Amino acid sequence: MPAWFAPPEPTEAGGCRVRGTTGDPMEWLAMRLAVLGYEFEVREPAELAAFVRELGGRLVRAGGG
């Protein structure tokens, strides 16, 4: 993980959890997560999850899908 994320915590399911970040705006965090190249799930805050869904839809439409 890049240094601008908080250190990831391993989970029992073999993934990792990231809590907190550098204090960047939610939109910037969503973009950073999207470009990492890994599958991820936003569990909270609800506002970030909603923004990621919106951003995903926009990216799909931009790609012609």
PDBQT receptor file of N, H, CA, C and O in Angstrom, charges set to zero:
ATOM      1  N   MET A   1       0.842  -1.177   0.000  1.00  0.00    +0.000 N 
ATOM      2  CA  MET A   1       0.000   0.000   0.000  1.00  0.00    +0.000 C 
ATOM      3  C   MET A   1       0.891   1.246   0.000  1.00  0.00    +0.000 C 
ATOM      4  O   MET A   1       1.937   1.272   0.648  1.00  0.00    +0.000 OA
ATOM      5  N   PRO A   2       0.466   2.263  -0.727  1.00  0.00    +0.000 N 
ATOM      6  CA  PRO A   2       1.234   3.503  -0.726  1.00  0.00    +0.000 C 
ATOM      7  C   PRO A   2       1.308   4.115   0.669  1.00  0.00    +0.000 C 
ATOM      8  O   PRO A   2       0.453   3.855   1.515  1.00  0.00    +0.000 OA
ATOM      9  N   ALA A   3       2.318   4.915   0.899  1.00  0.00    +0.000 N 
ATOM     10  H   ALA A   3       3.014   5.126   0.212  1.00  0.00    +0.000 HD
ATOM     11  CA  ALA A   3       2.553   5.508   2.216  1.00  0.00    +0.000 C 
ATOM     12  C   ALA A   3       1.450   6.479   2.632  1.00  0.00    +0.000 C 
ATOM     13  O   ALA A   3       1.298   6.757   3.821  1.00  0.00    +0.000 OA
ATOM     14  N   TRP A   4       0.675   7.002   1.671  1.00  0.00    +0.000 N 
ATOM     15  H   TRP A   4       0.798   6.776   0.705  1.00  0.00    +0.000 HD
ATOM     16  CA  TRP A   4      -0.353   7.975   2.043  1.00  0.00    +0.000 C 
ATOM     17  C   TRP A   4      -1.572   7.331   2.664  1.00  0.00    +0.000 C 
ATOM     18  O   TRP A   4      -2.467   8.042   3.120  1.00  0.00    +0.000 OA
ATOM     19  N   PHE A   5      -1.642   5.983   2.699  1.00  0.00    +0.000 N 
ATOM     20  H   PHE A   5      -0.915   5.406   2.328  1.00  0.00    +0.000 HD
ATOM     21  CA  PHE A   5      -2.696   5.290   3.431  1.00  0.00    +0.000 C 
ATOM     22  C   PHE A   5      -2.187   4.943   4.820  1.00  0.00    +0.000 C 
ATOM     23  O   PHE A   5      -0.986   4.772   5.031  1.00  0.00    +0.000 OA
ATOM     24  N   ALA A   6      -3.110   4.842   5.759  1.00  0.00    +0.000 N 
ATOM     25  H   ALA A   6      -4.085   4.980   5.588  1.00  0.00    +0.000 HD
ATOM     26  CA  ALA A   6      -2.739   4.337   7.078  1.00  0.00    +0.000 C 
ATOM     27  C   ALA A   6      -2.273   2.890   6.896  1.00  0.00    +0.000 C 
ATOM     28  O   ALA A   6      -2.697   2.234   5.945  1.00  0.00    +0.000 OA
ATOM     29  N   PRO A   7      -1.423   2.379   7.772  1.00  0.00    +0.000 N 
ATOM     30  CA  PRO A   7      -0.963   0.998   7.616  1.00  0.00    +0.000 C 
ATOM     31  C   PRO A   7      -2.147   0.022   7.607  1.00  0.00    +0.000 C 
ATOM     32  O   PRO A   7      -3.018   0.106   8.472  1.00  0.00    +0.000 OA
ATOM     33  N   PRO A   8      -2.186  -0.895   6.642  1.00  0.00    +0.000 N 
ATOM     34  CA  PRO A   8      -3.292  -1.853   6.588  1.00  0.00    +0.000 C 
ATOM     35  C   PRO A   8      -3.208  -2.865   7.728  1.00  0.00    +0.000 C 
ATOM     36  O   PRO A   8      -2.123  -3.237   8.174  1.00  0.00    +0.000 OA
ATOM     37  N   GLU A   9      -4.381  -3.301   8.186  1.00  0.00    +0.000 N 
ATOM     38  H   GLU A   9      -5.263  -2.999   7.823  1.00  0.00    +0.000 HD
ATOM     39  CA  GLU A   9      -4.473  -4.328   9.224  1.00  0.00    +0.000 C 
ATOM     40  C   GLU A   9      -4.957  -5.612   8.566  1.00  0.00    +0.000 C 
ATOM     41  O   GLU A   9      -5.979  -5.588   7.880  1.00  0.00    +0.000 OA
ATOM     42  N   PRO A  10      -4.262  -6.733   8.747  1.00  0.00    +0.000 N 
ATOM     43  CA  PRO A  10      -4.724  -7.986   8.151  1.00  0.00    +0.000 C 
ATOM     44  C   PRO A  10      -6.073  -8.404   8.742  1.00  0.00    +0.000 C 
ATOM     45  O   PRO A  10      -6.351  -8.143   9.912  1.00  0.00    +0.000 OA
ATOM     46  N   THR A  11      -6.908  -9.053   7.928  1.00  0.00    +0.000 N 
ATOM     47  H   THR A  11      -6.682  -9.265   6.977  1.00  0.00    +0.000 HD
ATOM     48  CA  THR A  11      -8.177  -9.587   8.398  1.00  0.00    +0.000 C 
ATOM     49  C   THR A  11      -8.120 -11.106   8.360  1.00  0.00    +0.000 C 
ATOM     50  O   THR A  11      -7.252 -11.684   7.705  1.00  0.00    +0.000 OA
ATOM     51  N   GLU A  12      -9.039 -11.746   9.057  1.00  0.00    +0.000 N 
ATOM     52  H   GLU A  12      -9.743 -11.277   9.589  1.00  0.00    +0.000 HD
ATOM     53  CA  GLU A  12      -9.079 -13.208   9.078  1.00  0.00    +0.000 C 
ATOM     54  C   GLU A  12      -9.409 -13.784   7.715  1.00  0.00    +0.000 C 
ATOM     55  O   GLU A  12      -9.043 -14.921   7.416  1.00  0.00    +0.000 OA
ATOM     56  N   ALA A  13     -10.095 -13.016   6.888  1.00  0.00    +0.000 N 
ATOM     57  H   ALA A  13     -10.393 -12.093   7.131  1.00  0.00    +0.000 HD
ATOM     58  CA  ALA A  13     -10.490 -13.496   5.564  1.00  0.00    +0.000 C 
ATOM     59  C   ALA A  13      -9.355 -13.415   4.546  1.00  0.00    +0.000 C 
ATOM     60  O   ALA A  13      -9.556 -13.736   3.374  1.00  0.00    +0.000 OA
ATOM     61  N   GLY A  14      -8.177 -12.997   4.971  1.00  0.00    +0.000 N 
ATOM     62  H   GLY A  14      -8.014 -12.736   5.923  1.00  0.00    +0.000 HD
ATOM     63  CA  GLY A  14      -7.040 -12.922   4.059  1.00  0.00    +0.000 C 
ATOM     64  C   GLY A  14      -6.895 -11.587   3.361  1.00  0.00    +0.000 C 
ATOM     65  O   GLY A  14      -6.019 -11.432   2.510  1.00  0.00    +0.000 OA
ATOM     66  N   GLY A  15      -7.730 -10.622   3.699  1.00  0.00    +0.000 N 
ATOM     67  H   GLY A  15      -8.441 -10.749   4.391  1.00  0.00    +0.000 HD
ATOM     68  CA  GLY A  15      -7.632  -9.290   3.115  1.00  0.00    +0.000 C 
ATOM     69  C   GLY A  15      -6.965  -8.339   4.087  1.00  0.00    +0.000 C 
ATOM     70  O   GLY A  15      -6.189  -8.756   4.946  1.00  0.00    +0.000 OA
ATOM     71  N   CYS A  16      -7.266  -7.081   3.949  1.00  0.00    +0.000 N 
ATOM     72  H   CYS A  16      -7.897  -6.743   3.251  1.00  0.00    +0.000 HD
ATOM     73  CA  CYS A  16      -6.762  -6.101   4.899  1.00  0.00    +0.000 C 
ATOM     74  C   CYS A  16      -7.787  -5.002   5.087  1.00  0.00    +0.000 C 
ATOM     75  O   CYS A  16      -8.689  -4.825   4.268  1.00  0.00    +0.000 OA
ATOM     76  N   ARG A  17      -7.639  -4.279   6.159  1.00  0.00    +0.000 N 
ATOM     77  H   ARG A  17      -6.907  -4.423   6.825  1.00  0.00    +0.000 HD
ATOM     78  CA  ARG A  17      -8.534  -3.183   6.503  1.00  0.00    +0.000 C 
ATOM     79  C   ARG A  17      -7.672  -1.934   6.654  1.00  0.00    +0.000 C 
ATOM     80  O   ARG A  17      -6.602  -1.964   7.261  1.00  0.00    +0.000 OA
ATOM     81  N   VAL A  18      -8.161  -0.846   6.093  1.00  0.00    +0.000 N 
ATOM     82  H   VAL A  18      -9.031  -0.821   5.600  1.00  0.00    +0.000 HD
ATOM     83  CA  VAL A  18      -7.476   0.442   6.241  1.00  0.00    +0.000 C 
ATOM     84  C   VAL A  18      -8.409   1.360   7.010  1.00  0.00    +0.000 C 
ATOM     85  O   VAL A  18      -9.541   1.607   6.592  1.00  0.00    +0.000 OA
ATOM     86  N   ARG A  19      -7.932   1.853   8.118  1.00  0.00    +0.000 N 
ATOM     87  H   ARG A  19      -7.013   1.653   8.457  1.00  0.00    +0.000 HD
ATOM     88  CA  ARG A  19      -8.717   2.774   8.940  1.00  0.00    +0.000 C 
ATOM     89  C   ARG A  19      -8.034   4.130   8.917  1.00  0.00    +0.000 C 
ATOM     90  O   ARG A  19      -6.848   4.256   9.221  1.00  0.00    +0.000 OA
ATOM     91  N   GLY A  20      -8.793   5.119   8.558  1.00  0.00    +0.000 N 
ATOM     92  H   GLY A  20      -9.757   5.017   8.311  1.00  0.00    +0.000 HD
ATOM     93  CA  GLY A  20      -8.247   6.470   8.560  1.00  0.00    +0.000 C 
ATOM     94  C   GLY A  20      -7.260   6.692   7.431  1.00  0.00    +0.000 C 
ATOM     95  O   GLY A  20      -6.671   5.749   6.904  1.00  0.00    +0.000 OA
ATOM     96  N   THR A  21      -7.094   7.925   7.079  1.00  0.00    +0.000 N 
ATOM     97  H   THR A  21      -7.573   8.692   7.508  1.00  0.00    +0.000 HD
ATOM     98  CA  THR A  21      -6.155   8.300   6.019  1.00  0.00    +0.000 C 
ATOM     99  C   THR A  21      -5.508   9.616   6.411  1.00  0.00    +0.000 C 
ATOM    100  O   THR A  21      -5.531  10.005   7.579  1.00  0.00    +0.000 OA
ATOM    101  N   THR A  22      -4.942  10.283   5.453  1.00  0.00    +0.000 N 
ATOM    102  H   THR A  22      -4.923   9.967   4.505  1.00  0.00    +0.000 HD
ATOM    103  CA  THR A  22      -4.197  11.511   5.723  1.00  0.00    +0.000 C 
ATOM    104  C   THR A  22      -5.069  12.742   5.888  1.00  0.00    +0.000 C 
ATOM    105  O   THR A  22      -4.542  13.845   6.032  1.00  0.00    +0.000 OA
ATOM    106  N   GLY A  23      -6.372  12.592   5.870  1.00  0.00    +0.000 N 
ATOM    107  H   GLY A  23      -6.801  11.696   5.752  1.00  0.00    +0.000 HD
ATOM    108  CA  GLY A  23      -7.257  13.741   6.015  1.00  0.00    +0.000 C 
ATOM    109  C   GLY A  23      -7.635  14.387   4.701  1.00  0.00    +0.000 C 
ATOM    110  O   GLY A  23      -8.184  15.489   4.692  1.00  0.00    +0.000 OA
ATOM    111  N   ASP A  24      -7.357  13.733   3.598  1.00  0.00    +0.000 N 
ATOM    112  H   ASP A  24      -6.911  12.838   3.605  1.00  0.00    +0.000 HD
ATOM    113  CA  ASP A  24      -7.750  14.272   2.297  1.00  0.00    +0.000 C 
ATOM    114  C   ASP A  24      -9.265  14.241   2.143  1.00  0.00    +0.000 C 
ATOM    115  O   ASP A  24      -9.945  13.494   2.847  1.00  0.00    +0.000 OA
ATOM    116  N   PRO A  25      -9.800  15.047   1.228  1.00  0.00    +0.000 N 
ATOM    117  CA  PRO A  25     -11.242  15.019   0.974  1.00  0.00    +0.000 C 
ATOM    118  C   PRO A  25     -11.703  13.629   0.536  1.00  0.00    +0.000 C 
ATOM    119  O   PRO A  25     -10.939  12.871  -0.062  1.00  0.00    +0.000 OA
ATOM    120  N   MET A  26     -12.947  13.310   0.839  1.00  0.00    +0.000 N 
ATOM    121  H   MET A  26     -13.567  13.926   1.325  1.00  0.00    +0.000 HD
ATOM    122  CA  MET A  26     -13.530  12.012   0.523  1.00  0.00    +0.000 C 
ATOM    123  C   MET A  26     -13.396  11.676  -0.970  1.00  0.00    +0.000 C 
ATOM    124  O   MET A  26     -13.103  10.534  -1.323  1.00  0.00    +0.000 OA
ATOM    125  N   GLU A  27     -13.606  12.653  -1.832  1.00  0.00    +0.000 N 
ATOM    126  H   GLU A  27     -13.844  13.581  -1.546  1.00  0.00    +0.000 HD
ATOM    127  CA  GLU A  27     -13.529  12.406  -3.273  1.00  0.00    +0.000 C 
ATOM    128  C   GLU A  27     -12.126  11.968  -3.689  1.00  0.00    +0.000 C 
ATOM    129  O   GLU A  27     -11.974  11.097  -4.545  1.00  0.00    +0.000 OA
ATOM    130  N   TRP A  28     -11.116  12.562  -3.095  1.00  0.00    +0.000 N 
ATOM    131  H   TRP A  28     -11.239  13.270  -2.399  1.00  0.00    +0.000 HD
ATOM    132  CA  TRP A  28      -9.735  12.210  -3.414  1.00  0.00    +0.000 C 
ATOM    133  C   TRP A  28      -9.425  10.805  -2.901  1.00  0.00    +0.000 C 
ATOM    134  O   TRP A  28      -8.729  10.042  -3.570  1.00  0.00    +0.000 OA
ATOM    135  N   LEU A  29      -9.932  10.462  -1.728  1.00  0.00    +0.000 N 
ATOM    136  H   LEU A  29     -10.498  11.082  -1.185  1.00  0.00    +0.000 HD
ATOM    137  CA  LEU A  29      -9.748   9.125  -1.192  1.00  0.00    +0.000 C 
ATOM    138  C   LEU A  29     -10.376   8.090  -2.122  1.00  0.00    +0.000 C 
ATOM    139  O   LEU A  29      -9.777   7.047  -2.382  1.00  0.00    +0.000 OA
ATOM    140  N   ALA A  30     -11.577   8.370  -2.623  1.00  0.00    +0.000 N 
ATOM    141  H   ALA A  30     -12.064   9.217  -2.411  1.00  0.00    +0.000 HD
ATOM    142  CA  ALA A  30     -12.247   7.442  -3.539  1.00  0.00    +0.000 C 
ATOM    143  C   ALA A  30     -11.403   7.226  -4.800  1.00  0.00    +0.000 C 
ATOM    144  O   ALA A  30     -11.254   6.094  -5.262  1.00  0.00    +0.000 OA
ATOM    145  N   MET A  31     -10.863   8.292  -5.344  1.00  0.00    +0.000 N 
ATOM    146  H   MET A  31     -10.984   9.211  -4.969  1.00  0.00    +0.000 HD
ATOM    147  CA  MET A  31     -10.022   8.163  -6.541  1.00  0.00    +0.000 C 
ATOM    148  C   MET A  31      -8.766   7.362  -6.242  1.00  0.00    +0.000 C 
ATOM    149  O   MET A  31      -8.362   6.517  -7.040  1.00  0.00    +0.000 OA
ATOM    150  N   ARG A  32      -8.152   7.619  -5.104  1.00  0.00    +0.000 N 
ATOM    151  H   ARG A  32      -8.481   8.305  -4.455  1.00  0.00    +0.000 HD
ATOM    152  CA  ARG A  32      -6.935   6.885  -4.743  1.00  0.00    +0.000 C 
ATOM    153  C   ARG A  32      -7.225   5.396  -4.607  1.00  0.00    +0.000 C 
ATOM    154  O   ARG A  32      -6.449   4.567  -5.082  1.00  0.00    +0.000 OA
ATOM    155  N   LEU A  33      -8.327   5.054  -3.966  1.00  0.00    +0.000 N 
ATOM    156  H   LEU A  33      -8.957   5.727  -3.580  1.00  0.00    +0.000 HD
ATOM    157  CA  LEU A  33      -8.698   3.644  -3.840  1.00  0.00    +0.000 C 
ATOM    158  C   LEU A  33      -8.924   3.016  -5.216  1.00  0.00    +0.000 C 
ATOM    159  O   LEU A  33      -8.503   1.888  -5.472  1.00  0.00    +0.000 OA
ATOM    160  N   ALA A  34      -9.588   3.757  -6.088  1.00  0.00    +0.000 N 
ATOM    161  H   ALA A  34      -9.930   4.674  -5.880  1.00  0.00    +0.000 HD
ATOM    162  CA  ALA A  34      -9.936   3.231  -7.410  1.00  0.00    +0.000 C 
ATOM    163  C   ALA A  34      -8.705   2.918  -8.259  1.00  0.00    +0.000 C 
ATOM    164  O   ALA A  34      -8.724   1.963  -9.035  1.00  0.00    +0.000 OA
ATOM    165  N   VAL A  35      -7.652   3.694  -8.128  1.00  0.00    +0.000 N 
ATOM    166  H   VAL A  35      -7.637   4.470  -7.498  1.00  0.00    +0.000 HD
ATOM    167  CA  VAL A  35      -6.490   3.505  -8.992  1.00  0.00    +0.000 C 
ATOM    168  C   VAL A  35      -5.441   2.560  -8.408  1.00  0.00    +0.000 C 
ATOM    169  O   VAL A  35      -4.408   2.331  -9.037  1.00  0.00    +0.000 OA
ATOM    170  N   LEU A  36      -5.682   2.012  -7.226  1.00  0.00    +0.000 N 
ATOM    171  H   LEU A  36      -6.521   2.199  -6.715  1.00  0.00    +0.000 HD
ATOM    172  CA  LEU A  36      -4.707   1.091  -6.635  1.00  0.00    +0.000 C 
ATOM    173  C   LEU A  36      -4.568  -0.209  -7.413  1.00  0.00    +0.000 C 
ATOM    174  O   LEU A  36      -3.517  -0.850  -7.384  1.00  0.00    +0.000 OA
ATOM    175  N   GLY A  37      -5.634  -0.596  -8.110  1.00  0.00    +0.000 N 
ATOM    176  H   GLY A  37      -6.488  -0.075  -8.133  1.00  0.00    +0.000 HD
ATOM    177  CA  GLY A  37      -5.580  -1.837  -8.868  1.00  0.00    +0.000 C 
ATOM    178  C   GLY A  37      -5.989  -3.059  -8.059  1.00  0.00    +0.000 C 
ATOM    179  O   GLY A  37      -5.724  -4.189  -8.471  1.00  0.00    +0.000 OA
ATOM    180  N   TYR A  38      -6.625  -2.853  -6.924  1.00  0.00    +0.000 N 
ATOM    181  H   TYR A  38      -6.841  -1.936  -6.589  1.00  0.00    +0.000 HD
ATOM    182  CA  TYR A  38      -7.077  -3.944  -6.064  1.00  0.00    +0.000 C 
ATOM    183  C   TYR A  38      -8.583  -3.856  -5.875  1.00  0.00    +0.000 C 
ATOM    184  O   TYR A  38      -9.163  -2.771  -5.925  1.00  0.00    +0.000 OA
ATOM    185  N   GLU A  39      -9.210  -5.005  -5.657  1.00  0.00    +0.000 N 
ATOM    186  H   GLU A  39      -8.739  -5.886  -5.617  1.00  0.00    +0.000 HD
ATOM    187  CA  GLU A  39     -10.615  -5.010  -5.265  1.00  0.00    +0.000 C 
ATOM    188  C   GLU A  39     -10.706  -4.429  -3.861  1.00  0.00    +0.000 C 
ATOM    189  O   GLU A  39      -9.822  -4.658  -3.036  1.00  0.00    +0.000 OA
ATOM    190  N   PHE A  40     -11.761  -3.686  -3.586  1.00  0.00    +0.000 N 
ATOM    191  H   PHE A  40     -12.480  -3.500  -4.256  1.00  0.00    +0.000 HD
ATOM    192  CA  PHE A  40     -11.953  -3.150  -2.249  1.00  0.00    +0.000 C 
ATOM    193  C   PHE A  40     -13.438  -2.982  -1.983  1.00  0.00    +0.000 C 
ATOM    194  O   PHE A  40     -14.251  -2.957  -2.907  1.00  0.00    +0.000 OA
ATOM    195  N   GLU A  41     -13.773  -2.869  -0.730  1.00  0.00    +0.000 N 
ATOM    196  H   GLU A  41     -13.113  -2.889   0.021  1.00  0.00    +0.000 HD
ATOM    197  CA  GLU A  41     -15.151  -2.642  -0.299  1.00  0.00    +0.000 C 
ATOM    198  C   GLU A  41     -15.136  -1.520   0.725  1.00  0.00    +0.000 C 
ATOM    199  O   GLU A  41     -14.376  -1.560   1.692  1.00  0.00    +0.000 OA
ATOM    200  N   VAL A  42     -15.976  -0.525   0.509  1.00  0.00    +0.000 N 
ATOM    201  H   VAL A  42     -16.594  -0.493  -0.276  1.00  0.00    +0.000 HD
ATOM    202  CA  VAL A  42     -16.107   0.565   1.475  1.00  0.00    +0.000 C 
ATOM    203  C   VAL A  42     -17.240   0.192   2.418  1.00  0.00    +0.000 C 
ATOM    204  O   VAL A  42     -18.383   0.027   1.991  1.00  0.00    +0.000 OA
ATOM    205  N   ARG A  43     -16.927   0.060   3.681  1.00  0.00    +0.000 N 
ATOM    206  H   ARG A  43     -15.999   0.193   4.028  1.00  0.00    +0.000 HD
ATOM    207  CA  ARG A  43     -17.945  -0.278   4.675  1.00  0.00    +0.000 C 
ATOM    208  C   ARG A  43     -18.471   0.949   5.392  1.00  0.00    +0.000 C 
ATOM    209  O   ARG A  43     -19.642   0.998   5.767  1.00  0.00    +0.000 OA
ATOM    210  N   GLU A  44     -17.636   1.911   5.580  1.00  0.00    +0.000 N 
ATOM    211  H   GLU A  44     -16.684   1.871   5.276  1.00  0.00    +0.000 HD
ATOM    212  CA  GLU A  44     -18.047   3.173   6.184  1.00  0.00    +0.000 C 
ATOM    213  C   GLU A  44     -16.985   4.214   5.893  1.00  0.00    +0.000 C 
ATOM    214  O   GLU A  44     -15.836   3.845   5.652  1.00  0.00    +0.000 OA
ATOM    215  N   PRO A  45     -17.302   5.448   5.904  1.00  0.00    +0.000 N 
ATOM    216  CA  PRO A  45     -18.611   6.026   6.163  1.00  0.00    +0.000 C 
ATOM    217  C   PRO A  45     -19.548   5.842   4.971  1.00  0.00    +0.000 C 
ATOM    218  O   PRO A  45     -19.110   5.622   3.842  1.00  0.00    +0.000 OA
ATOM    219  N   ALA A  46     -20.843   5.938   5.250  1.00  0.00    +0.000 N 
ATOM    220  H   ALA A  46     -21.198   6.117   6.168  1.00  0.00    +0.000 HD
ATOM    221  CA  ALA A  46     -21.864   5.746   4.211  1.00  0.00    +0.000 C 
ATOM    222  C   ALA A  46     -21.685   6.751   3.073  1.00  0.00    +0.000 C 
ATOM    223  O   ALA A  46     -21.955   6.433   1.915  1.00  0.00    +0.000 OA
ATOM    224  N   GLU A  47     -21.236   7.948   3.396  1.00  0.00    +0.000 N 
ATOM    225  H   GLU A  47     -21.017   8.206   4.337  1.00  0.00    +0.000 HD
ATOM    226  CA  GLU A  47     -21.048   8.973   2.367  1.00  0.00    +0.000 C 
ATOM    227  C   GLU A  47     -19.964   8.568   1.373  1.00  0.00    +0.000 C 
ATOM    228  O   GLU A  47     -20.085   8.831   0.176  1.00  0.00    +0.000 OA
ATOM    229  N   LEU A  48     -18.905   7.929   1.868  1.00  0.00    +0.000 N 
ATOM    230  H   LEU A  48     -18.806   7.715   2.840  1.00  0.00    +0.000 HD
ATOM    231  CA  LEU A  48     -17.841   7.468   0.979  1.00  0.00    +0.000 C 
ATOM    232  C   LEU A  48     -18.344   6.327   0.107  1.00  0.00    +0.000 C 
ATOM    233  O   LEU A  48     -18.051   6.288  -1.088  1.00  0.00    +0.000 OA
ATOM    234  N   ALA A  49     -19.096   5.401   0.689  1.00  0.00    +0.000 N 
ATOM    235  H   ALA A  49     -19.334   5.433   1.659  1.00  0.00    +0.000 HD
ATOM    236  CA  ALA A  49     -19.647   4.284  -0.093  1.00  0.00    +0.000 C 
ATOM    237  C   ALA A  49     -20.554   4.816  -1.204  1.00  0.00    +0.000 C 
ATOM    238  O   ALA A  49     -20.486   4.338  -2.336  1.00  0.00    +0.000 OA
ATOM    239  N   ALA A  50     -21.394   5.794  -0.893  1.00  0.00    +0.000 N 
ATOM    240  H   ALA A  50     -21.449   6.183   0.027  1.00  0.00    +0.000 HD
ATOM    241  CA  ALA A  50     -22.286   6.374  -1.895  1.00  0.00    +0.000 C 
ATOM    242  C   ALA A  50     -21.491   7.070  -2.993  1.00  0.00    +0.000 C 
ATOM    243  O   ALA A  50     -21.826   6.953  -4.172  1.00  0.00    +0.000 OA
ATOM    244  N   PHE A  51     -20.449   7.786  -2.616  1.00  0.00    +0.000 N 
ATOM    245  H   PHE A  51     -20.177   7.881  -1.659  1.00  0.00    +0.000 HD
ATOM    246  CA  PHE A  51     -19.644   8.476  -3.616  1.00  0.00    +0.000 C 
ATOM    247  C   PHE A  51     -18.924   7.476  -4.518  1.00  0.00    +0.000 C 
ATOM    248  O   PHE A  51     -18.825   7.701  -5.725  1.00  0.00    +0.000 OA
ATOM    249  N   VAL A  52     -18.425   6.385  -3.960  1.00  0.00    +0.000 N 
ATOM    250  H   VAL A  52     -18.505   6.202  -2.980  1.00  0.00    +0.000 HD
ATOM    251  CA  VAL A  52     -17.745   5.372  -4.764  1.00  0.00    +0.000 C 
ATOM    252  C   VAL A  52     -18.723   4.751  -5.771  1.00  0.00    +0.000 C 
ATOM    253  O   VAL A  52     -18.349   4.504  -6.917  1.00  0.00    +0.000 OA
ATOM    254  N   ARG A  53     -19.971   4.498  -5.353  1.00  0.00    +0.000 N 
ATOM    255  H   ARG A  53     -20.274   4.699  -4.422  1.00  0.00    +0.000 HD
ATOM    256  CA  ARG A  53     -20.973   3.972  -6.291  1.00  0.00    +0.000 C 
ATOM    257  C   ARG A  53     -21.230   4.964  -7.417  1.00  0.00    +0.000 C 
ATOM    258  O   ARG A  53     -21.307   4.584  -8.585  1.00  0.00    +0.000 OA
ATOM    259  N   GLU A  54     -21.362   6.242  -7.057  1.00  0.00    +0.000 N 
ATOM    260  H   GLU A  54     -21.299   6.551  -6.109  1.00  0.00    +0.000 HD
ATOM    261  CA  GLU A  54     -21.590   7.281  -8.060  1.00  0.00    +0.000 C 
ATOM    262  C   GLU A  54     -20.406   7.387  -9.017  1.00  0.00    +0.000 C 
ATOM    263  O   GLU A  54     -20.583   7.473 -10.233  1.00  0.00    +0.000 OA
ATOM    264  N   LEU A  55     -19.212   7.379  -8.461  1.00  0.00    +0.000 N 
ATOM    265  H   LEU A  55     -19.068   7.309  -7.474  1.00  0.00    +0.000 HD
ATOM    266  CA  LEU A  55     -18.004   7.468  -9.279  1.00  0.00    +0.000 C 
ATOM    267  C   LEU A  55     -17.895   6.258 -10.208  1.00  0.00    +0.000 C 
ATOM    268  O   LEU A  55     -17.536   6.400 -11.377  1.00  0.00    +0.000 OA
ATOM    269  N   GLY A  56     -18.203   5.077  -9.688  1.00  0.00    +0.000 N 
ATOM    270  H   GLY A  56     -18.495   4.962  -8.739  1.00  0.00    +0.000 HD
ATOM    271  CA  GLY A  56     -18.150   3.873 -10.510  1.00  0.00    +0.000 C 
ATOM    272  C   GLY A  56     -19.091   3.944 -11.687  1.00  0.00    +0.000 C 
ATOM    273  O   GLY A  56     -18.735   3.545 -12.796  1.00  0.00    +0.000 OA
ATOM    274  N   GLY A  57     -20.295   4.450 -11.457  1.00  0.00    +0.000 N 
ATOM    275  H   GLY A  57     -20.584   4.775 -10.557  1.00  0.00    +0.000 HD
ATOM    276  CA  GLY A  57     -21.246   4.613 -12.547  1.00  0.00    +0.000 C 
ATOM    277  C   GLY A  57     -20.750   5.584 -13.596  1.00  0.00    +0.000 C 
ATOM    278  O   GLY A  57     -20.902   5.359 -14.796  1.00  0.00    +0.000 OA
ATOM    279  N   ARG A  58     -20.151   6.672 -13.125  1.00  0.00    +0.000 N 
ATOM    280  H   ARG A  58     -20.028   6.855 -12.150  1.00  0.00    +0.000 HD
ATOM    281  CA  ARG A  58     -19.614   7.662 -14.057  1.00  0.00    +0.000 C 
ATOM    282  C   ARG A  58     -18.497   7.067 -14.904  1.00  0.00    +0.000 C 
ATOM    283  O   ARG A  58     -18.420   7.315 -16.107  1.00  0.00    +0.000 OA
ATOM    284  N   LEU A  59     -17.631   6.279 -14.268  1.00  0.00    +0.000 N 
ATOM    285  H   LEU A  59     -17.693   6.078 -13.290  1.00  0.00    +0.000 HD
ATOM    286  CA  LEU A  59     -16.514   5.681 -15.006  1.00  0.00    +0.000 C 
ATOM    287  C   LEU A  59     -17.019   4.651 -16.027  1.00  0.00    +0.000 C 
ATOM    288  O   LEU A  59     -16.495   4.571 -17.138  1.00  0.00    +0.000 OA
ATOM    289  N   VAL A  60     -18.024   3.874 -15.654  1.00  0.00    +0.000 N 
ATOM    290  H   VAL A  60     -18.450   3.938 -14.751  1.00  0.00    +0.000 HD
ATOM    291  CA  VAL A  60     -18.599   2.908 -16.599  1.00  0.00    +0.000 C 
ATOM    292  C   VAL A  60     -19.187   3.645 -17.796  1.00  0.00    +0.000 C 
ATOM    293  O   VAL A  60     -18.957   3.252 -18.940  1.00  0.00    +0.000 OA
ATOM    294  N   ARG A  61     -19.945   4.711 -17.543  1.00  0.00    +0.000 N 
ATOM    295  H   ARG A  61     -20.132   5.030 -16.614  1.00  0.00    +0.000 HD
ATOM    296  CA  ARG A  61     -20.528   5.475 -18.649  1.00  0.00    +0.000 C 
ATOM    297  C   ARG A  61     -19.443   6.107 -19.524  1.00  0.00    +0.000 C 
ATOM    298  O   ARG A  61     -19.589   6.173 -20.745  1.00  0.00    +0.000 OA
ATOM    299  N   ALA A  62     -18.371   6.565 -18.910  1.00  0.00    +0.000 N 
ATOM    300  H   ALA A  62     -18.252   6.512 -17.919  1.00  0.00    +0.000 HD
ATOM    301  CA  ALA A  62     -17.283   7.187 -19.680  1.00  0.00    +0.000 C 
ATOM    302  C   ALA A  62     -16.594   6.174 -20.574  1.00  0.00    +0.000 C 
ATOM    303  O   ALA A  62     -16.074   6.515 -21.636  1.00  0.00    +0.000 OA
ATOM    304  N   GLY A  63     -16.597   4.922 -20.130  1.00  0.00    +0.000 N 
ATOM    305  H   GLY A  63     -17.020   4.645 -19.266  1.00  0.00    +0.000 HD
ATOM    306  CA  GLY A  63     -15.983   3.868 -20.931  1.00  0.00    +0.000 C 
ATOM    307  C   GLY A  63     -16.909   3.272 -21.973  1.00  0.00    +0.000 C 
ATOM    308  O   GLY A  63     -16.550   2.309 -22.650  1.00  0.00    +0.000 OA
ATOM    309  N   GLY A  64     -18.101   3.842 -22.104  1.00  0.00    +0.000 N 
ATOM    310  H   GLY A  64     -18.392   4.625 -21.554  1.00  0.00    +0.000 HD
ATOM    311  CA  GLY A  64     -19.026   3.390 -23.134  1.00  0.00    +0.000 C 
ATOM    312  C   GLY A  64     -19.914   2.244 -22.703  1.00  0.00    +0.000 C 
ATOM    313  O   GLY A  64     -20.579   1.625 -23.534  1.00  0.00    +0.000 OA
ATOM    314  N   GLY A  65     -19.933   1.954 -21.408  1.00  0.00    +0.000 N 
ATOM    315  H   GLY A  65     -19.392   2.456 -20.733  1.00  0.00    +0.000 HD
ATOM    316  CA  GLY A  65     -20.737   0.820 -20.939  1.00  0.00    +0.000 C 
ATOM    317  C   GLY A  65     -21.879   1.299 -20.151  1.00  0.00    +0.000 C 
ATOM    318  O   GLY A  65     -22.675   0.495 -19.667  1.00  0.00    +0.000 OA
TER     319      GLY A  65
